[in-house]
Amino acid sequence: MKNVKTPISIICFLTITAFIFLQAGAQLPKSDPALDEKVKNFLNSQGRRWYDMNVPASDGQLLYDIIVKNNYKSALEIGTSTGHSGIWIAWALSKTGGKLITIEIDPGRHRTAEENFRQAGLSDYIDARLANAHTLVKELKGPFDFVFSDADKEWYKNYFIDIDPKLKVGGCFTAHNIYDRRTGGSGGRGGGYRSGQDEFLDYVRSRSNYETTVNSTGGGLSISYKRSER
């Protein structure tokens, strides 16, 4: 029986292909079926109770998708409320091996959010802080690769300015209740009135190192990717 020699070129091709496959596999989201089931069950059981200043599920799913797609690991949420968006963010971070810092100023909402995080099985992925975000955001060292702002709208621009130096290139700054008046969004009150959301959106769009879009399928979500430092 003849010995069949495999050409060197084929061996090299197979080796490189295997390497690429393994590298790509290393970037795939982690799978924890038990945790996934627990989070899904909790979200479904609370579906009609997220009324206290929380995002709709469609926006939660969008935040989740952004984090998983970009493999983000260091997240900040400004405005926890009772934890709906934080659960979606932390669930995504459980896939990437990351962690969320979330800030809430109201003690009652903070306590409720902590209990919701516990029941959803995500407490290990969340550092929930009771604090005034006006102060704490300035003090946080970062760096962050994902930020979700959903606190006092008149302060959105200030939050962005404080976070910008701490946001990694390639990172994403998102903000809730943002409406694009240029495309017929429902925000604004007419008569020349400019809300905090309007001022924030105009400002972030003026930054040439950011690429900003607005998703209007839920409660209005601006999505700004940092493409360079300047």
Protein Blocks (a to p, Z undefined) as FASTA:
>chain_A
ZZddddfklmmmmmmmmmmmmmmmmmpccddfklmmmmmmmmmmmmmmmmgopacfklmm
mmmmmmmmnopabdcdehjknommmmmmmmmmmmnopacddddfblklmmmmmmmmmmno
pmmmpccddddfklmmmmpnbjafbdcdfbdfklmmmmmmmmmmmpcghiacddehiacf
knopagdjejoiacfklmmmmmmmmpmkbccdddfklnopaddddfbfZZ
